[in-house]
Amino acid sequence: MTEDLSLEFLRVVEQAAIACAHTMGQGDRHLSDQVAVEAMRKEMDSLPIDGTIVIGEGERDEAPMLFIGEKVGLANKGHGGRFPAVDIAVDPLEGTNLCATGDNNAIAVLAAAPKGGLLHAPDLYMEKLVVGPASRHVVDLDAPVKDNLKAIAKANGREVRDLVVIVLDRPRHEKLIEEIRTAGARIRLIGDGDLSAGITAAVMGSGVHAVMGSGGAPEGVITAAAMRCLNGEIFARLVVSKPEHEERCLAMGITDFKKVYRSADLACGENIIFAATGVTEGTLMKGVRFFGDGVRTASMVMQTHPHQVRFIDSMHILSNHDNAKLRF
């Protein structure tokens, strides 16, 4: 993946975010997800790549597009020439419920790497611990919560009581929440969006110091791609509790069910690209804003080669024809 494709992928997440932003607050999470998927899929086919979806909307029988294994890009549309082989992990709308209710931190997001550069993760839960650069070498997924919090505080030159930990508000996290509170740290409970939360934990000055708890494994891979770009770290282990879970892992080539993954395991590619656009207002990015002559988006584009993080504020000016159709 020698060509700089970051701005090409930026265009993909921007269009997905704009599409689902039209459904914001309408209470229909399925519609929000559908329009995001359709917009992202359409834009994918204009990219100068030989792309394969390795994390997407499910298997072929369950998803009409952006399914695992689907081929995307100009190489698969009969165009001549050679195009780089790229594996892509997508979440066209992370936080479908957030978009449907108009709540904060819904984003359109993807990660890309040269072929073989992203783990083909089964759609299972994954235990996760996400921290920023200062704490990446001092925590352990199997350490007691209080010990990890002490280590994070020391690494950041703070007291435990100064820390903010994001946790998904789920019944399965009741014990974890109690342990964090007993240790003295503060908690920000979220209804959805542990991927965007993980990114926030690795950005200096965000006021978030860790993400703890279990969430989706596919989202864990995309988070890992972001950590590679941000010098943060994710520690993760698949939750394999049933024979059918083992079968799904084996089908994707995973044989060690107890393995603790880090970002370099989940997103091992030498060249990683991560792109996200805010759909609703968020901690790091504003949501999509419509105005008389167009649309304004706020995005985050990161890559490992060259190693850089860009926050991009874009104005998408509509033609008179588009204005007539959309009537903002």
C-alpha positions as CSV (number, residue, x, y, z in Angstrom):
1,M,0.0,0.0,0.0
2,T,2.6,2.5,-1.2
3,E,0.2,5.1,-2.4
4,D,-1.2,7.6,0.1
5,L,-4.8,6.5,0.2
6,S,-5.7,8.4,3.4
7,L,-7.7,11.1,1.7
8,E,-9.5,8.5,-0.5
9,F,-10.7,6.7,2.7
10,L,-11.6,10.1,4.2
11,R,-14.1,10.6,1.4
12,V,-15.7,7.3,2.2
13,V,-16.3,8.0,5.9
14,E,-17.5,11.5,5.1
15,Q,-20.1,10.3,2.7
16,A,-21.3,7.6,5.1
17,A,-21.6,10.2,7.9
18,I,-23.5,12.7,5.8
19,A,-26.0,10.0,4.6
20,C,-26.9,8.8,8.1
21,A,-26.9,12.3,9.6
22,H,-30.1,12.9,7.7
23,T,-31.7,10.2,9.9
24,M,-30.4,11.6,13.1
25,G,-33.0,11.7,15.9
26,Q,-35.7,9.9,13.9
27,G,-35.6,6.9,16.1
28,D,-35.0,4.3,13.4
29,R,-31.6,2.7,14.1
30,H,-32.0,0.3,11.2
31,L,-32.6,3.1,8.7
32,S,-29.6,5.0,10.0
33,D,-27.4,2.0,9.6
34,Q,-28.8,1.1,6.2
35,V,-28.1,4.5,4.6
36,A,-24.6,4.6,6.1
37,V,-23.8,1.2,4.6
38,E,-25.2,2.1,1.2
39,A,-23.2,5.4,1.0
40,M,-20.0,3.8,2.2
41,R,-20.3,0.9,-0.2
42,K,-21.0,3.2,-3.2
43,E,-17.9,5.4,-2.4
44,M,-15.7,2.3,-1.9
45,D,-16.0,1.3,-5.5
46,S,-14.4,4.6,-6.7
47,L,-11.2,3.9,-4.7
48,P,-8.0,3.0,-6.6
49,I,-7.6,-0.3,-4.7
50,D,-8.1,-4.1,-4.9
51,G,-10.0,-4.1,-1.6
52,T,-11.4,-6.9,0.6
53,I,-13.8,-6.3,3.5
54,V,-12.4,-8.4,6.4
55,I,-14.6,-6.8,9.1
56,G,-18.0,-5.6,8.0
57,E,-21.7,-6.0,8.3
58,G,-21.6,-9.8,8.7
59,E,-21.5,-12.8,6.4
60,R,-22.7,-12.8,2.8
61,D,-26.1,-14.4,3.7
62,E,-26.7,-11.9,6.5
63,A,-25.7,-8.6,4.8
64,P,-26.4,-7.4,1.3
65,M,-23.2,-5.3,1.1
66,L,-20.0,-4.6,3.0
67,F,-20.1,-8.3,4.0
68,I,-17.0,-10.1,5.1
69,G,-15.1,-11.2,2.0
70,E,-16.7,-8.7,-0.3
71,K,-14.4,-7.2,-3.0
72,V,-14.4,-3.4,-3.4
73,G,-12.5,-0.8,-5.4
74,L,-11.7,-0.1,-9.0
75,A,-9.8,-3.4,-9.5
76,N,-13.0,-5.2,-9.2
77,K,-15.0,-3.0,-11.6
78,G,-13.2,-3.9,-14.8
79,H,-10.6,-1.1,-14.7
80,G,-7.2,-1.9,-16.2
81,G,-4.0,-1.4,-14.3
82,R,-2.6,-2.7,-11.0
83,F,-4.0,-1.6,-7.7
84,P,-2.8,-2.2,-4.2
85,A,-4.3,-5.2,-2.3
86,V,-5.9,-3.7,0.8
87,D,-7.8,-5.3,3.7
88,I,-10.5,-3.0,5.1
89,A,-12.4,-3.1,8.4
90,V,-15.6,-1.0,8.5
91,D,-18.2,0.3,10.9
92,P,-20.4,2.5,8.7
93,L,-22.2,3.8,11.7
94,E,-20.7,3.1,15.1
95,G,-23.5,4.0,17.5
96,T,-26.6,3.3,15.6
97,N,-28.7,3.9,18.7
98,L,-26.8,7.2,19.3
99,C,-27.7,8.4,15.8
100,A,-31.3,7.3,16.1
101,T,-31.8,9.2,19.4
102,G,-29.5,12.2,18.5
103,D,-27.1,11.4,21.3
104,N,-23.4,12.2,21.2
105,N,-20.4,10.2,19.7
106,A,-21.9,8.4,16.7
107,I,-19.2,8.1,14.0
108,A,-18.6,6.6,10.6
109,V,-15.3,4.7,10.7
110,L,-12.9,2.4,8.9
111,A,-9.4,1.0,9.1
112,A,-7.2,-0.2,6.2
113,A,-4.0,-2.1,5.9
114,P,-2.1,-4.1,3.2
115,K,-3.5,-7.6,2.6
116,G,-3.1,-9.6,5.8
117,G,-2.6,-6.6,8.0
118,L,-5.9,-6.8,10.0
119,L,-7.1,-9.8,12.2
120,H,-10.2,-11.5,10.8
121,A,-12.0,-11.3,14.2
122,P,-15.1,-13.4,14.8
123,D,-18.2,-11.4,15.8
124,L,-17.8,-12.3,19.5
125,Y,-17.3,-10.3,22.7
126,M,-13.8,-9.3,23.6
127,E,-12.4,-8.3,27.0
128,K,-10.7,-4.9,26.5
129,L,-8.4,-2.5,28.3
130,V,-7.5,0.6,26.3
131,V,-5.0,3.2,27.5
132,G,-3.0,6.1,26.2
133,P,0.7,6.3,25.3
134,A,1.9,7.0,28.9
135,S,0.2,3.9,30.3
136,R,0.8,1.3,27.6
137,H,3.7,-0.4,29.3
138,V,2.4,-0.5,32.9
139,V,-1.0,-2.3,32.8
140,D,-2.0,-5.9,32.4
141,L,-5.4,-7.3,31.3
142,D,-5.3,-9.9,34.1
143,A,-4.1,-7.5,36.8
144,P,-6.7,-6.4,39.5
145,V,-8.6,-3.3,38.5
146,K,-7.2,-1.3,41.4
147,D,-3.6,-2.2,40.4
148,N,-4.1,-1.1,36.9
149,L,-5.7,2.2,38.0
150,K,-2.7,2.9,40.3
151,A,-0.3,2.2,37.5
152,I,-2.2,4.5,35.1
153,A,-2.4,7.2,37.7
154,K,1.4,7.0,38.4
155,A,2.3,6.9,34.7
156,N,0.2,10.1,34.1
157,G,1.4,11.9,37.2
158,R,-2.0,11.9,38.8
159,E,-3.9,10.5,41.7
160,V,-6.4,7.6,41.1
161,R,-9.2,10.0,42.1
162,D,-8.3,12.1,39.1
163,L,-8.7,9.4,36.5
164,V,-11.7,9.0,34.2
165,V,-12.6,5.5,33.0
166,I,-15.2,4.8,30.3
167,V,-17.3,1.7,30.7
168,L,-20.2,0.5,28.6
169,D,-23.4,0.6,30.7
170,R,-24.2,-3.1,30.7
171,P,-25.4,-5.5,33.4
172,R,-22.2,-7.6,32.7
173,H,-20.1,-4.7,34.0
174,E,-21.7,-4.3,37.4
175,K,-18.7,-5.9,39.2
176,L,-16.2,-3.9,37.1
177,I,-18.0,-0.7,37.9
178,E,-18.0,-1.4,41.6
179,E,-14.3,-2.2,41.6
180,I,-13.4,1.0,39.8
181,R,-15.5,3.0,42.2
182,T,-14.0,1.3,45.2
183,A,-10.5,2.1,43.9
184,G,-11.6,5.8,43.8
185,A,-11.5,6.5,40.1
186,R,-14.3,8.3,38.3
187,I,-16.5,6.5,35.7
188,R,-18.2,7.8,32.5
189,L,-20.9,5.3,31.6
190,I,-21.8,5.1,27.9
191,G,-24.7,3.4,26.2
192,D,-22.9,2.6,23.0
193,G,-19.7,3.4,21.1
194,D,-16.7,1.8,22.9
195,L,-14.7,2.2,19.7
196,S,-14.9,6.0,19.8
197,A,-14.3,5.8,23.5
198,G,-11.1,3.9,23.0
199,I,-9.8,6.5,20.6
200,T,-10.5,9.2,23.1
201,A,-8.5,7.4,25.8
202,A,-5.4,7.6,23.6
203,V,-5.7,11.3,22.7
204,M,-3.8,13.6,25.0
205,G,-6.0,16.2,26.8
206,S,-9.3,14.4,26.2
207,G,-9.8,13.9,29.9
208,V,-10.2,10.1,29.5
209,H,-7.5,7.8,30.8
210,A,-8.8,4.3,30.1
211,V,-11.6,2.2,28.7
212,M,-12.4,-1.1,30.5
213,G,-14.9,-3.9,30.0
214,S,-16.0,-6.2,27.2
215,G,-17.3,-5.2,23.8
216,G,-17.4,-6.4,20.2
217,A,-14.2,-8.0,18.8
218,P,-14.6,-6.4,15.3
219,E,-14.6,-3.0,17.0
220,G,-11.5,-4.1,18.9
221,V,-9.6,-4.6,15.7
222,I,-10.6,-1.1,14.4
223,T,-9.6,0.3,17.8
224,A,-6.2,-1.4,17.5
225,A,-5.6,0.3,14.2
226,A,-6.2,3.6,15.8
227,M,-3.9,2.7,18.7
228,R,-1.1,1.9,16.2
229,C,-1.5,5.5,14.9
230,L,-1.8,7.1,18.3
231,N,0.9,5.1,20.2
232,G,-1.8,4.0,22.6
233,E,-2.5,0.4,23.4
234,I,-5.3,-2.1,23.6
235,F,-5.1,-5.3,25.5
236,A,-7.8,-7.7,24.5
237,R,-9.0,-11.4,24.7
238,L,-11.8,-13.1,23.0
239,V,-14.7,-14.3,25.2
240,V,-15.0,-17.9,24.1
241,S,-17.6,-19.6,26.3
242,K,-19.5,-22.0,24.0
243,P,-18.6,-24.7,21.5
244,E,-20.1,-22.6,18.7
245,H,-17.7,-19.8,19.7
246,E,-14.7,-22.1,19.3
247,E,-16.1,-23.1,15.9
248,R,-16.3,-19.5,14.7
249,C,-12.8,-18.8,15.9
250,L,-11.4,-21.9,14.2
251,A,-13.2,-20.9,11.0
252,M,-11.2,-17.6,11.0
253,G,-7.9,-19.4,11.8
254,I,-7.8,-18.6,15.5
255,T,-6.7,-21.6,17.6
256,D,-5.5,-19.9,20.9
257,F,-8.7,-18.9,22.6
258,K,-6.8,-17.5,25.7
259,K,-4.4,-15.3,23.8
260,V,-4.1,-11.7,25.0
261,Y,-3.9,-9.5,21.9
262,R,-2.3,-6.1,21.6
263,S,-2.6,-3.6,18.9
264,A,0.3,-5.0,16.9
265,D,-1.5,-8.4,16.9
266,L,-4.9,-7.1,15.9
267,A,-3.6,-4.6,13.4
268,C,-0.2,-6.0,12.3
269,G,0.1,-4.2,9.0
270,E,3.1,-2.1,8.4
271,N,1.0,0.7,6.8
272,I,-2.2,1.4,8.7
273,I,-4.8,4.0,7.8
274,F,-7.6,5.0,10.1
275,A,-10.4,7.4,9.2
276,A,-13.5,8.6,11.1
277,T,-16.1,11.3,10.6
278,G,-18.4,12.5,13.3
279,V,-22.1,11.9,12.7
280,T,-23.4,13.5,16.0
281,E,-21.5,15.8,18.3
282,G,-18.6,14.1,20.0
283,T,-15.7,14.5,22.3
284,L,-13.1,14.7,19.5
285,M,-15.2,15.6,16.5
286,K,-18.3,17.7,15.8
287,G,-21.2,16.1,14.1
288,V,-22.4,16.7,10.6
289,R,-23.9,20.2,10.1
290,F,-26.2,21.1,7.2
291,F,-26.4,24.7,5.9
292,G,-28.0,26.4,2.9
293,D,-25.3,25.6,0.3
294,G,-23.8,22.4,1.6
295,V,-22.6,20.3,4.5
296,R,-19.8,20.6,7.0
297,T,-18.0,17.6,8.4
298,A,-15.3,17.0,11.1
299,S,-13.0,14.1,10.6
300,M,-9.9,12.4,12.0
301,V,-7.5,10.7,9.6
302,M,-4.4,8.9,10.9
303,Q,-1.7,6.7,9.4
304,T,1.5,5.0,10.5
305,H,3.5,5.8,7.3
306,P,4.0,8.7,7.4
307,H,3.1,8.7,11.1
308,Q,0.6,11.5,11.5
309,V,-2.8,12.4,12.9
310,R,-4.9,15.0,11.1
311,F,-8.1,16.6,12.2
312,I,-9.9,17.7,9.1
313,D,-12.8,20.2,8.9
314,S,-14.5,20.0,5.4
315,M,-17.0,22.1,3.6
316,H,-18.9,20.1,1.0
317,I,-20.5,22.7,-1.3
318,L,-23.5,21.5,-3.2
319,S,-24.4,22.4,-6.8
320,N,-27.7,24.1,-7.6
321,H,-29.0,20.7,-8.8
322,D,-28.1,19.0,-5.5
323,N,-29.7,21.9,-3.6
324,A,-32.9,21.4,-5.5
325,K,-33.0,17.7,-4.6
326,L,-32.0,17.9,-1.0
327,R,-33.8,21.2,0.2
328,F,-31.7,21.7,3.3
